[in-house]
Amino acid sequence: MALSIMLQGTGSDVGKSVLVAGLCRIFFQDGYRVAPFKSQNMALNSGITEAGDEMGRAQIFQAEAAGIKPDVRMNPVLLKPTSDMQAQVIVMGKVFNHMDAVTYHQYKPRLMDHIEQVYRSLASEQEIIVLEGAGSPAEINLRDRDIVNMGMAERIDAPVILVADIDRGGVFAAIYGTLALLSDDERARVKGVIINKFRGDVALLHSGIEMIEQMTSVPVLGVMPFIELNIEDEDSVGLSQNKYRQRNHASHNQLDIAVIHLPYLSNFTDFNALAIQPDVHLRYVMRDEKIGYPDLLIIPGSKNTLGDLKYLRESGMEQEILRLNQLGIPIIGICGGYQMLGNRLYDGIESGIAQMDGLGLLDCETRFSAEKTTTQVEAKVSVLPPDDEGLFQVDNEMIIEGYEIHMGQTVIGSNTRPFCRLISRNGQVVESDDGAVSLSGNVMGSYIHGIFDREPFTRQLLNKLRQRKQLPPLEQSQSLDAFKQREYDHLADNMREYIDIQKIYRLMADHAEQQSKQTKI
């Protein structure tokens, strides 16, 4: 059985997901077969495996850091909120049910045996498993039915490292308070602490570290500095705090691309490939912020399409979108954003709203159904029509790749043309159209997430936008995959410098030895 180490946090958004990715990268660099695991994930940011299974995006980028393909066993339970009270429950990559918080909390123990079986199946193929908790293990009102923090650690007998975020303040109180709320057995399972996101001179922390170690008898394994990393976030918390906010403006030589930040925004990682381009200034527009005059406006995916469409109306953003369309500014809708651009949406599945008029910028209608489409796809982008600018078309046949996650089917009318032709779904040959482009050529929608990840299509699109801005074309785009690999290596280098990785190796080995002795007894 594989060695294991579990990272739990003093709270949410303390950096567990990134540190798990860093450990996966380190172990991979050191020649080990390693995989991430998170028994239950709550996030609107998900992806699709080669088998067509849906899983949390965090475990996907952790798998990338580990040098392996994503496997739904790495995230057997995924919760996708559809409102403040309900979430779609996805088990082993497929929709299981919709539940409110109380119902799901009561149901969780029935999942535990299955989760353990999945974990052991994954661990049988690896040498090390790096587990991630969720939120905090000190949520005493939820402890009796926990399946993702100490409940999971106890079930598979994993040692735990506690991660604390010093950037938000009160780090020593968070460490002490978390450990104080654990039972004696749970505290004994915590083998170390990592203080994360530190800014400044670490010498100022030495006295505090000595005191917290004396008070808790738990060693601090390292202090990670606050480092700028472009690694995919698990959710959009970072977007609403500071990342990609409108603090800066695009320079004259940059393209200004604005993405509307919807309340139920999903799969915002679709736009990471744009954000890393040297000629792109990507920004997210929050409520009460002006969209301005971007070179391209994007309406992203949503887990509650009609609810977010209602938000666009009530916030005044709908009028802003229509204004930009009148000015000829290009607009792209991805998945839920594509559905919103149409004439009419018929729901009753996702939002509880029966039907609603869309933005009316694409001649299409969408009907939601209970069956969810989750596929990896390849497609050929439609070739440029004669005598047409074809902003969203290509000059020569071009392949794009991505994935679909949606519960609606869209039918286009005579005043649109398809965006692309699907040629495979989950490796199976198909022939069907996807998306729509308006006859004006300024509005496009598609169900395909990740369409910007392939550099040729993205560079051609950006160069057409540059031409509109009277800027010369660029010959090459930044490769997203190569960029991510460099970021994983950069993260691993910093963790090796500031965290006692050898001590982590030792505590995993010591714990495994104790397990072996107990088994023999």
C-alpha positions in Angstrom: 0.0 0.0 0.0 1.2 3.5 -0.8 2.6 5.9 1.7 0.2 8.8 2.6 0.3 12.3 3.8 -2.8 14.5 4.3 -2.9 18.3 4.3 -5.7 19.9 6.3 -6.3 23.6 6.9 -7.1 25.9 9.7 -9.8 27.2 7.3 -10.8 27.5 3.7 -8.6 29.1 1.1 -5.4 28.7 3.2 -3.5 27.2 0.2 -4.0 23.5 0.7 -4.7 22.7 -3.0 -1.5 24.5 -4.2 0.7 22.9 -1.5 -0.7 19.4 -2.4 0.2 20.1 -6.0 3.7 21.1 -4.9 4.2 17.9 -2.9 2.9 15.9 -5.8 5.5 17.7 -8.0 8.3 17.1 -5.6 7.6 13.4 -5.2 7.2 13.1 -9.0 10.6 14.8 -9.5 12.1 12.4 -6.9 11.0 9.4 -9.0 7.9 8.3 -7.1 4.5 7.3 -8.5 2.3 9.8 -6.8 -1.4 10.8 -7.0 -3.6 13.4 -5.3 -6.8 12.5 -3.5 -9.7 14.6 -2.1 -12.7 12.6 -1.0 -15.2 15.4 -1.3 -14.7 18.7 -3.1 -17.1 21.6 -3.3 -16.4 23.7 -6.4 -18.0 25.1 -9.5 -14.6 24.7 -11.3 -14.5 21.2 -12.7 -13.1 19.3 -15.6 -13.7 16.1 -17.6 -11.4 13.0 -17.7 -10.7 11.0 -20.8 -13.5 8.6 -19.7 -16.0 11.4 -19.6 -16.1 11.7 -15.8 -16.5 15.0 -14.1 -14.1 15.9 -11.2 -12.8 18.9 -9.4 -10.4 21.1 -11.2 -8.0 21.2 -8.3 -7.4 17.5 -8.5 -6.9 17.8 -12.2 -4.0 20.3 -11.8 -2.6 18.3 -8.9 -2.5 15.3 -11.2 -0.8 17.3 -13.9 1.8 18.3 -11.3 2.2 14.6 -10.4 2.9 13.8 -14.1 -0.2 11.6 -14.5 -3.6 11.8 -16.2 -6.6 12.9 -14.1 -8.6 10.0 -12.8 -12.0 10.4 -11.2 -10.9 8.2 -8.3 -8.8 11.2 -7.2 -12.1 13.1 -6.4 -14.9 10.6 -5.9 -17.5 13.2 -4.6 -18.0 16.6 -6.1 -20.5 19.1 -4.9 -21.5 21.9 -7.3 -23.7 24.6 -5.7 -26.8 25.5 -7.7 -28.1 28.0 -5.1 -27.3 29.1 -1.6 -29.3 26.1 -0.3 -28.7 23.3 -2.8 -26.0 21.5 -4.6 -25.7 19.0 -7.4 -24.0 15.9 -5.9 -21.7 14.1 -8.3 -20.4 10.7 -7.4 -17.6 9.1 -9.4 -18.0 11.6 -12.1 -21.7 11.3 -12.7 -24.7 13.2 -11.3 -26.1 11.4 -8.4 -28.7 13.8 -7.0 -29.6 17.3 -5.9 -29.5 17.9 -2.1 -29.8 20.6 0.4 -27.1 20.9 3.1 -29.0 19.1 5.8 -30.0 16.2 3.6 -26.5 15.8 2.3 -25.0 15.9 5.8 -27.3 13.1 6.9 -26.4 11.1 3.8 -22.6 11.4 3.9 -21.9 8.3 6.1 -23.5 6.1 3.4 -20.7 7.3 1.1 -17.8 6.6 3.4 -17.3 2.8 2.6 -17.4 3.6 -1.2 -14.9 6.4 -0.8 -12.5 4.1 1.1 -12.7 1.5 -1.6 -12.0 4.1 -4.3 -9.0 5.4 -2.3 -7.5 1.9 -1.8 -8.0 1.2 -5.5 -6.0 4.3 -6.4 -3.4 3.7 -3.7 -2.7 0.2 -4.9 -1.3 1.7 -8.1 0.8 4.4 -6.5 3.8 4.7 -4.1 2.6 7.9 -2.4 -0.9 9.5 -2.1 -1.2 13.2 -1.1 -4.6 13.8 0.4 -6.3 17.1 0.8 -8.9 18.0 3.4 -11.7 20.6 3.0 -12.2 23.7 5.1 -11.2 23.0 8.6 -11.1 19.8 10.7 -12.3 21.9 13.7 -15.9 22.3 12.4 -17.2 20.6 15.5 -20.8 20.7 14.4 -20.0 18.6 11.3 -17.4 16.2 12.9 -19.8 13.3 13.6 -20.3 12.7 9.8 -17.0 13.9 8.4 -15.8 12.2 5.3 -13.1 14.6 4.1 -10.9 15.7 7.0 -10.2 13.7 10.2 -12.9 11.2 9.3 -11.0 10.3 6.1 -7.6 10.4 7.8 -8.8 8.0 10.5 -10.4 5.7 8.0 -7.2 5.1 6.0 -4.9 6.0 8.9 -3.0 8.9 7.3 -0.7 11.3 9.1 -1.8 15.0 8.9 0.0 18.3 8.3 -2.0 21.4 9.3 -1.8 24.4 6.9 -2.3 27.9 8.3 -2.6 31.1 6.3 -0.6 34.0 7.9 -1.7 36.5 5.2 -5.2 36.8 6.7 -3.8 37.4 10.2 -4.1 35.6 13.5 -2.1 32.6 12.4 -1.0 31.4 15.8 -4.5 31.7 17.2 -5.8 29.7 14.2 -3.2 27.0 14.8 -3.8 26.8 18.5 -7.5 27.0 18.2 -7.8 24.3 15.6 -5.6 21.9 17.6 -7.5 22.7 20.8 -10.8 21.8 19.2 -9.6 18.4 18.1 -9.9 15.2 20.2 -6.7 13.7 21.7 -6.6 11.0 19.0 -7.0 13.6 16.3 -4.3 15.9 17.7 -1.9 12.9 17.8 -2.5 12.4 14.1 -1.2 16.0 13.3 2.5 15.6 12.8 3.4 19.1 11.7 2.3 22.6 10.7 3.1 24.7 7.6 2.6 28.4 7.8 1.6 29.6 4.4 1.6 32.9 2.4 4.1 34.8 4.6 5.3 38.3 3.5 8.3 39.9 5.2 11.3 38.8 7.3 10.8 35.3 8.7 13.1 36.2 11.6 10.1 38.1 13.1 8.3 34.8 13.4 10.9 32.8 15.2 9.7 33.6 18.7 6.1 32.9 17.8 7.1 29.6 16.2 9.0 28.5 19.3 6.0 29.4 21.5 3.4 27.6 19.4 5.5 24.5 19.2 5.9 24.5 23.0 2.2 25.1 23.5 1.0 22.4 21.1 3.9 20.0 20.9 3.5 20.0 17.1 6.6 21.1 15.0 6.4 23.8 12.4 7.8 22.2 9.2 8.3 25.4 7.4 7.1 28.9 6.5 6.1 29.3 2.8 6.5 32.8 1.5 3.7 34.5 -0.5 4.7 33.7 -4.1 3.0 34.8 -7.3 1.9 31.6 -9.0 -0.4 31.2 -12.0 -1.8 27.8 -11.0 -5.5 27.1 -11.5 -7.6 28.2 -8.5 -10.1 25.7 -7.1 -12.8 28.3 -7.0 -13.3 31.9 -7.8 -12.5 33.3 -4.3 -9.2 34.7 -5.7 -11.0 36.5 -8.5 -13.3 38.4 -6.1 -10.5 39.3 -3.8 -7.7 40.7 -6.0 -6.7 38.5 -8.9 -7.5 40.0 -12.3 -9.4 42.9 -10.7 -9.6 46.2 -12.6 -6.8 47.9 -10.7 -4.7 48.3 -13.9 -5.5 49.2 -17.4 -4.5 47.6 -20.7 -1.6 49.4 -22.4 -1.9 50.6 -25.9 -0.1 47.5 -27.2 -2.3 45.1 -25.2 -5.8 43.7 -25.9 -8.3 44.5 -23.2 -10.4 41.3 -22.6 -13.2 41.6 -20.0 -14.9 38.6 -18.4 -18.2 39.1 -16.5 -18.0 37.7 -13.0 -21.3 35.9 -12.5 -22.5 34.8 -9.1 -22.5 31.2 -10.2 -19.4 31.5 -12.4 -18.0 28.1 -13.3 -14.9 26.9 -15.2 -13.2 30.3 -15.1 -10.0 28.5 -15.8 -11.1 28.6 -19.5 -9.5 32.0 -19.6 -6.1 31.2 -18.1 -4.7 30.6 -21.5 -5.7 34.2 -22.5 -4.3 35.7 -19.2 -0.8 34.4 -19.8 -0.5 35.9 -23.3 2.0 38.8 -23.5 -0.4 41.0 -25.5 -3.5 40.4 -23.3 -4.8 42.3 -20.3 -7.5 40.0 -18.8 -9.9 41.4 -16.2 -13.1 40.2 -14.4 -16.0 42.7 -14.1 -17.8 42.5 -10.8 -21.2 44.0 -9.9 -21.3 47.8 -9.9 -18.1 48.0 -12.0 -18.2 49.4 -15.5 -17.4 47.1 -18.4 -16.0 50.0 -20.4 -14.9 49.4 -24.0 -13.0 46.1 -24.1 -11.6 44.7 -27.3 -13.4 41.4 -26.4 -16.2 40.6 -23.9 -16.7 37.1 -22.6 -19.8 35.7 -20.7 -18.5 32.6 -19.0 -20.0 29.4 -17.9 -22.6 29.2 -15.0 -24.0 26.5 -12.7 -27.3 28.5 -12.6 -27.7 29.9 -16.0 -31.2 31.5 -15.6 -30.3 32.8 -12.1 -27.2 34.5 -13.6 -29.2 35.8 -16.5 -31.6 37.4 -14.0 -28.5 38.8 -12.2 -27.4 40.4 -15.5 -30.8 42.1 -15.8 -31.1 43.3 -12.3 -27.5 44.6 -12.1 -27.8 46.6 -15.3 -25.1 44.5 -17.0 -27.5 43.3 -19.7 -27.8 46.9 -21.0 -24.1 47.2 -21.0 -23.7 44.0 -23.0 -26.3 45.2 -25.5 -24.6 48.6 -25.7 -21.2 46.9 -26.5 -22.9 44.8 -29.2 -24.3 47.9 -30.8 -20.8 49.4 -30.9 -19.6 46.3 -32.7 -17.4 45.0 -29.9 -17.0 41.2 -30.2 -18.8 39.0 -27.6 -18.1 35.3 -26.8 -20.4 33.1 -24.6 -19.0 29.8 -23.2 -21.5 27.1 -22.1 -24.0 29.0 -19.8 -22.8 32.2 -21.4 -23.6 30.8 -24.8 -27.1 29.9 -23.6 -27.7 33.4 -22.3 -26.8 34.9 -25.7 -29.8 33.2 -27.3 -33.4 34.2 -27.8 -35.1 31.9 -25.2 -34.2 29.5 -22.4 -36.5 26.8 -21.1 -35.3 25.4 -17.7 -37.2 23.9 -14.8 -34.1 21.7 -14.1 -31.2 23.9 -13.0 -32.7 27.0 -11.5 -36.4 26.4 -10.8 -37.3 29.1 -13.3 -39.5 27.7 -16.1 -38.3 30.0 -18.9 -36.8 33.3 -19.7 -35.9 35.5 -22.6 -32.2 35.5 -23.4 -30.0 38.4 -24.5 -31.2 38.0 -28.1 -27.8 38.3 -29.6 -27.7 34.8 -31.2 -30.6 33.2 -33.1 -30.9 30.1 -30.9 -33.0 28.5 -28.1 -31.9 26.2 -25.2 -33.9 23.6 -23.4 -32.5 22.0 -20.2 -32.8 18.4 -19.4 -32.0 16.1 -16.5 -29.3 14.3 -18.5 -25.9 15.9 -18.2 -23.4 16.0 -21.0 -19.8 15.4 -19.8 -17.4 14.7 -22.6 -13.9 15.5 -23.9 -14.2 16.7 -27.5 -12.2 17.5 -30.6 -13.6 19.8 -33.2 -12.8 21.5 -36.5 -13.4 25.3 -36.4 -15.5 26.5 -39.3 -13.4 27.9 -42.1 -13.7 31.5 -43.0 -16.6 32.2 -45.4 -15.8 34.1 -48.6 -15.9 37.9 -48.3 -16.3 37.7 -44.5 -14.2 39.0 -41.7 -14.8 35.8 -39.8 -13.4 36.9 -36.4 -14.4 33.6 -34.8 -13.6 31.5 -37.9 -10.2 30.4 -39.2 -8.4 30.8 -42.5 -7.6 27.1 -42.8 -8.9 23.9 -41.2 -7.9 23.9 -37.6 -8.5 21.4 -34.7 -9.4 22.5 -31.2 -9.8 20.4 -28.1 -11.8 20.9 -24.9 -14.6 19.4 -22.9 -18.3 19.8 -22.4 -20.2 20.1 -19.1 -23.8 21.1 -19.6 -27.4 20.1 -19.0 -29.0 21.9 -21.9 -29.4 21.4 -25.7 -29.3 24.4 -28.0 -30.9 24.6 -31.4 -29.7 27.4 -33.7 -31.8 29.3 -36.2 -31.3 30.5 -39.7 -29.6 33.8 -38.6 -26.6 31.9 -37.3 -24.0 29.5 -38.5 -22.2 26.8 -36.4 -19.0 27.7 -34.7 -17.3 24.3 -35.3 -17.9 20.7 -36.2 -17.3 18.1 -33.5 -15.3 15.1 -34.8 -14.9 13.1 -31.5 -16.4 12.7 -28.1 -14.5 10.8 -25.5 -12.4 9.3 -28.3 -15.4 8.1 -30.3 -15.9 9.5 -33.8 -18.9 11.8 -34.2 -20.1 14.4 -36.7 -22.2 17.2 -35.2 -22.2 20.9 -34.9 -21.3 23.0 -31.9 -22.0 26.6 -31.1 -23.2 29.5 -33.1 -21.8 32.6 -34.8 -24.1 35.6 -35.6 -24.3 36.6 -39.2 -22.7 39.9 -38.3 -19.7 37.8 -37.2 -19.4 39.7 -33.9 -21.1 37.3 -31.5 -20.1 33.7 -30.9 -21.2 31.0 -28.4 -19.9 27.5 -27.8 -20.4 24.6 -25.3 -16.7 23.8 -25.4 -14.6 24.7 -22.4 -10.9 25.1 -22.9 -11.2 26.4 -26.5 -8.4 28.9 -25.9 -5.9 26.3 -24.7 -4.7 25.4 -28.2 -2.3 28.2 -29.3 -3.0 28.3 -33.1 -6.7 29.1 -32.7 -6.1 31.5 -29.8 -3.3 33.4 -31.6 -5.3 33.7 -34.8 -8.2 35.2 -32.8 -6.0 37.5 -30.9 -4.3 38.7 -34.1 -7.6 39.5 -35.6 -8.4 41.6 -32.6 -5.0 43.2 -32.9 -5.8 44.0 -36.5 -9.0 45.8 -35.4 -6.9 47.8 -33.0 -4.3 48.5 -35.8 -1.6 46.6 -34.1 0.8 44.3 -35.9 0.2 40.5 -35.5 2.3 38.4 -33.1 3.7 35.2 -34.6 3.4 32.9 -31.5 1.3 32.4 -28.4 2.5 31.3 -25.0 1.9 27.6 -24.6 -0.4 27.0 -21.7 0.9 23.5 -21.0 4.6 24.6 -21.0 3.6 27.5 -18.8 1.9 25.3 -16.2 4.9 22.9 -16.1 7.2 25.8 -15.3 4.8 27.0 -12.6 4.7 23.5 -11.0 8.5 23.4 -11.0 8.7 26.9 -9.5 6.3 25.9 -6.8 8.3 22.7 -6.0 11.6 24.7 -5.9 10.1 27.1 -3.3 8.7 24.3 -1.2 12.0 22.5 -1.1 13.7 25.8 0.0 11.3 26.8 2.7 9.7 23.5 4.0 11.5 20.5 5.5 10.7 18.0 2.8 13.0 15.4 4.2 11.1 15.5 7.5 7.9 14.9 5.5 9.4 11.8 4.0 10.5 10.6 7.4 7.1 11.1 9.1 5.4 9.2 6.2 7.9 6.4 6.6 7.6 6.3 10.4 3.9 6.3 10.2 3.9 3.4 7.7 6.3 1.5 10.0 3.9 2.0 13.0 1.0 0.7 10.8 3.0 -2.4 9.9 3.8 -3.2 13.5 0.2 -2.7 14.5 -0.9 -5.0 11.7 1.5 -7.8 12.9 0.2 -7.4 16.4 
